[in-house]
Amino acid sequence: MGLITVGKENSTPIDLYYEDHGSGSPVVLIHGWPLSGASWEKQTNALLAAGHRVITYDRRGFGRSSKPGVGYNYDTFASDLDRVLKKLDLKKVALVGFSMGSGEVTRYLAKYGTKRVRKAVLIGTLGPYLVKKSDNPEGVDAKVFEDIKGALRNDRPTFLMEFLKNFYNYDVTGGKLVSERVLEDNWNVAVGASAIGTVACVDCWIEDFRKNLPKNTVPTLILHGDADRILPPDATSRRQAKQIKNVKYVELPGGPHGVLWTHADQINAELVKFLA
């Protein structure tokens, strides 16, 4: 629908593809890895029906946005988001981030403040810090992330299919809450993303958000599946909810990581109620 230029790499611009629908109170939806803004289709319809203006965009390297070889870190992603908000002159906006997109929301609020933002929603959130350290014993061994990068470099298409099966807990939900066609569609989007960006984003997952969280002073909703295999709530959302002052925390029973699809009705009901 449109492109917003956020930078340049050598001779080519870095453009973000975005869609902007409806009118009313604006909501910006920020997608997860390794998908695109199209992954919000069920939420877009519900939010439009509730009278919101809905903006989705594809992160650099993914979907229909440019696929540069640089800029795959949360400071740059937050800067890209800031350019989107300024270009569209969005005010009193609700920022909704899923999975990796939750990092954009958290880093944006820490770096750019709450002037433009009225509410935040974090779904399947990354924070506060995923790596096991002496001051973060709940984290995951750093070798796990090195192994993921190695597997992506070795055979990205195969790794992505296995990732998506765990994304949806497909052995449990397949044929019931998610179809094989959805899995195939997601895989097509994932393999079409930048090979460089797909690997580089793994290092983003292990950025430390602990100092960012106190700067989130807007009303915040956290939604998380209690059966999430990608970002288990014990290591992520349950901890993050305790570090945000004005927060509502909702767990979705039986929810995998990919709750935007499998638990869309529950997600949409919570979103519409919270953003009203």
N, C-alpha and C positions, 0 to 999 in steps of 0.2 A: 504493500500500500504506500509506503514511503521509505526514504532513507535519510539518516542523520549522520553527517560526517563527524567523526570523533578524533581523527588524527590522520597521520600519513606514514607510510612505510616506503622509503625510497621514492619511486616514481608514481606510486598508486595511493589513492585515499583509502582510509579505513572507514567503511560505512556500516551503520547498524540498520537492519531492516526492522520496521515497526508497523503495527496496525493500530488504528485509532477509531473506535466505534462508539456510538451512542452519545448521550449527553447527561448532565447531572454531575454529582460528586465523582471526581476522578479516582480511578484505581489503576495502579501500574502493577502488572503481573510479571515476575522475573523467574524464569524457568530453571530447571535442574540440568545437571550433566547426565548424559551427553545429548540431550534433546534440544528442543527449540520452543519458541513461543506458542507453537501449534499445540503443545502438550496441555495447554489450558483450555481446550475447546469446551469442556463441560462446565467449567467455572465462568468462562466468558458469557455463555448463554444465560446462566443463572443471574449473573451480575447485571447484564443488560436488561433482563426482565425486571430486575429490582430497581431500575432507574439510574444506573451508574454509567458514566463514561468509562470505557475499558480500553486500556493501552497495553499491548504486549510488544515485546521486542526480543530479537535474537541476540544473545551474547556474542561478542566478537569471536570468530572462529567456528560458530555453530549456525545451523539453519541457513537462512538466506543472507546473513551478514557476511562482511568481508572476512577472509581467512588469513590474517597476517601471521608472521612468524614471531611477533613480539606482543607484549602487553598482557600476559596471562598471570596476573596477580590481583589481589583484591583492591589495592590502591588504584590501579588502572580501571578495574571494573566499576568501582565507586565513582571515579571520574567520568566514565562513560554514562553511568546512570544520571549523574549531575547534568551532563550535556543534554540528555533526553528531556529531563524535567525543565531545563532552561529553554531549550528550543521550542517545546510545546507550551511554555509558560504555565506550567501546572502549579497550582497552589491548593492548600488544604487537601493534599493528596494522601491516599492510603497506599502504602508500599506493601506488596504481598510477595514474599520470596519462598520458593520451594527448594529444599535441599541446598544445592550450591547457591541458589538464589537468595537463601537466607543470609549468606555471607555478605552479599551486596547491601542488603538492607542494614545490617549491623554496622558495617564499615562506613556506609554513607552517613548514617546518623552520627557516628563518631567524628567524621571528618568535616561534614558540611552542616551539621546541626539539624534542628527540627523546624526551621522557619517555613519550609514548604510542606511539612508533613503533619498530618493530624492523627494518623493511626498506623500501626505496623502489624503485619501477620507473618509468622514464621511457621512453615509447614515442613515436617521432616527435617528439622534444623540441624546444622553442622556444629554449632557452638556448644560450649565455650572454647574448648581446645581438645583436639583429638589425640595428641601424641603423649605417650606415657613418659613422665619425667618424675624427678624426686618430689616436685611440688604439684604433680598432677598424676597421682597413682591410678586414677580411674581410666587413664588414656590407653591407647593401643600402641603396641610395639612399632617403632618407626620402620622396621624391616617390612612390615605388611605393605606399606605404601611404596617402598622400593620394589617389592615383588610385583605390585600392580603395574608400575611403570615398565618393568621388564616384560611382563606378559603382554602389555599393549604394544611394545616395540616388536615383540616376537611374532604376534599374530593378533592384530587389533580386531578384525572381524569376529574371530572365534571368542576372544575375551568378552567383547561387547554383548554377544548373544548370551553367554553364561551370566554376565552381570545383569542383564535384563530379566532373566529367569529368576534370579534372587531379588531383583527390584520389585517383582510382583509376587514373590513366593509362589511361583508358577506351579510347583508340584502340588500345592494346596488349592490355589485359586483358579488354575487353568481350566477353561471350559465352564467355569461357574461365574467368576467375577471379572475375568479377562480372557479374551479369545486368542487363538494362535495368530489371527490376522492383526490384532493390536500389537502383539510381540513383533511380528514381521515389519509392521509400519514403523515402530519405534527403532528397530534395527536399521532400517533404511535411512532414517534421519541420522542415527548415530554414526554409521559408516560414512555418511556424506559430510560429516564435520571435518575440520582441519586435523590431520594426523598429528601435527605439531602441537596444536592447542589441546587436543584430547589428552595427550601425555602431560603437557605442562600444567594443566589444571590440577593434576594430582597433588602437586606441591602447594596449591592453594588450600586444599582441604585441611592441611596441617598448619595453617596460619593460626596465630594465637589471638583470640578475640576477647580475652578476659579483661583487658583494659578498655576495650570498646564498650562493653555492656553497660557500665554505669552511665554512659552518655545517652542511652536510650531512655528518654523520659516521657515518651508518648504512650498512650494506652496500647497494649500489645496483646495479641492472641497467639498462642502456640498450640498447634495441632500436630499430633504424632501417632502413628500406628504402634500399638504395643507389641506387634510381631515383626517390627522392622529389622531386617537382617543387614541392611546396608549401613544404617546409622542407628544402632540400638538406643532406645530412650535412656537407659541407665547411664550411657556415656555422653549423652547429648542433651535432649530436651528437658529431662527431669532436673538436671544440674542447671541448665540455663534459666529455667523458670524461677529458680531460687535467687538469681542474680539480676533480675529485672524488677523494678519497683512496682510498676503498674501493669500487672500481667494477669491474664486468664489462661489457664492451662487445661487442655482437653486431650485425653487419650482415646484413640479409636480401637475398641476391642477387635482383635484379629487382623488389624490393619497392617499390611506390608509397607514397604517404602513408597510404592507407587499408589498412594491413596487418592491422588487426584482423579484416577480412573476407577479403581476398585471400590472406593468409598465416596464417590462423587456426591451422592445425595446428602450424606452427613457433612462433608466438607462445605458444600454449598449452603446448607442451612446455617452452619456456624458462621460462615463468611457474611452472608446477607444480614444476619442478626447483629453481628459485631460491627459491621460497616454502616449500618443504618444511621 
